[in-house]
Amino acid sequence: QLNILVDTGSSNFAVAGVPDPDVTSYFNPELSSTYRSEGIEVTVKYSQGSWTGVLGTDVITMPKGLYGSYTINIATILESENFFLPGVKWHGILGLAYDALAKPSSSVETFFDSLVRQAKIPNIFSLQMCGAGLPVSGSGTNGGSLVLGGIEPSLYTGDIWYTPIKEEWYYQVEILKLEVGGQNLELDCREYNADKAIVDSGTTLLRLPEKVFSAVVQAIARTSLIQEFSSGFWTGSQLACWDRTEKPWSLFPKLSIYLRDENSSRSFRISILPQLYIQPILVIGDNLQCYRFGISSSTNALVIGATVMEGFYVIFDRAQRRVGFAVSPCAEVDGSPVSEIEGPFSTADVASNCVSSLSFHEPVLWIASYALMSLCGIILLVLIILLLLPPRCQHRYTDNDVVNDESSLVRHRWK
């Protein structure tokens, strides 16, 4: 049995294919009569860690709901770096983003696309993540639930609020503003979407662009009831510890994210209480409970990761190009909910479009690569012309004539 990490921020299905000190089980292709190797090497890099493996296909059956056998693409991981970590309980990763992110190319059909095509299920899946730090209640389970092909009403309470998917690669959405303790950060809404805002279950924390992160930290520090706090706590290099009889959550404010509604003149907000972003991580002795800050800075995206998603039932409605949020019943501490959804609100106070048209598909890298390819093409044309011209003189090359030509490639996307 293999435990698989569900990742809406990548698109490859991959499992450990050889023994590894940090995994307890692995998939041996030689023991599968239905496995077929494609012989194609694939490498995928994430914000933390990477792996290299070989693409193949195999036949799977679903344990519940879907009956029949389905042929899917699967990568067997042969080498990895900081991917399988000590103490992790998973042996592979299931990428559920769009095929635009599939490696080595978008021609590799994703796991979910294969199911939609072969099993004829609706092009929609939904995810309930129940955090390890939250007690299980209601219909929740320790790991949560993944529903392929639909929505399960028992996994949420209240209404589902939908926001449009801006571009089909990651699940890119549009964020209009952030509030800390009910106070607007008053930043240009484009700052929240620089250079993209995505919903990614494979990212642990809520990651914010550097300018937004600084504003959030300042607002939390200003509104919290703590007089002095180590900067290392905010940057993630230090934990904060309290007596186990104390609950520090009352010292911190609520955090709210406003998303554009399907009706573009309206918005709704998803809010997480401190119980979700001030996370218990370590017990020292008999008396101390230590916590980490569940928010970090990012250089290239705002990422709604597990810190936020654990408060909600999230619907990835690919058929109607939208992402839905509803309150999850398993997001409770001591019988009280730690997440909220409210709306609708007017968008009259924000720009009509907070996403730059240049933000899609990591523009700087793409533009640079196209420019370099064009330049290389011009140079190649000149060289061909020079080769066709009759030689006028001969020249012996010396060391000073050698030109070091290093190829510039578009790097793999990092979450």
PyMOL commands that set and color helices and strands:
alter all, ss='L'
color gray80, all
select helices_A, chain A and resi 29-31+99-101+111-119+153-155+189-192+210-223+231-235+248-251+274-277+306-309+363-388+399-401
alter helices_A, ss='H'
color red, helices_A
select strands_A, chain A and resi 4-7+13-16+36-45+50-61+69-81+92-95+124-128+145-148+157-164+167-168+171-172+175-180+183-184+197-199+206-209+240-243+255-260+266-272+278-284+288-293+295-298+302-304+312-317+322-327+332-333+336-337+339-346
alter strands_A, ss='S'
color yellow, strands_A
deselect
rebuild
show_as cartoon
